[in-house]
Amino acid sequence: MTEDNLPCGVPFDEILDQVTDHRPPRDPRHQATCPTCRATLAELGDVWSLIDELAAQPVQAPTHLLHAVMDRIRELSAQPWYAVLTTPQGDTKIAARVVGALARLAAEDVPEVSLALGGGHHSKDQSLAEVAGPSGEAATDVGVSGTHVVVDIDVIADLGAHLPHLADQVRARIHQDIASYTGLTVAEVNVNIVDVHTTERID
């Protein structure tokens, strides 16, 4: 249907075929570690679920519904670095780096998190594609597709914190803040505790 690739290089059609044909991923190892692929999979799964529901019924899907679903899929393939919220008044695009910055700030609000990695800053001479894209959040990997978001975040914990409980708190806070500030659906939050901090909290 389209020759567009996701930011990770995987063809958009490959993920679409996985959803529509209910087939396993072509590269399971890559998909398991790629937030962009998983966000696209979540968004397409929601969009295509309308067709799956109708396919289970002894009636033919209305032509207008099929056209609406395909139009939505085409829109997704054209916005690889942005989440898109569509309203009758117009579209709102939110860059992946913005979601990454929100995730980082949310994580740092959790007690016993010394630092959440990922800058959330950019230079004035960067292009919009660079700002929205991979240079925006080096250690906060964010996948966006339509209204769905997947976040992989690295954090440094205070020494003595119960790490599984801390990860759950970080996950819950990121879910809460992204939903509250953006209206997006958080499909996954994966927390990687990469170090512990033994003295004062890092600024």
Secondary structure, 3 states (H helix, E strand, C coil): CCCCECCCCCEHHHHHHHHHCCCCCCCHHHHHHCHHHHHHHHHHHHHHHHHHHHHCCCCCCCHHHHHHHHHHHHHHHCCCCEEEEEECCEEEEEEHHHHHHHHHHHHHCCCCEEEECCCCCCCCCCCHHHHHCCCCCCCEEEEEEECEEEEEEEEEEECCCCHHHHHHHHHHHHHHHHHHHHCCEEEEEEEEEEEEECCCCCC
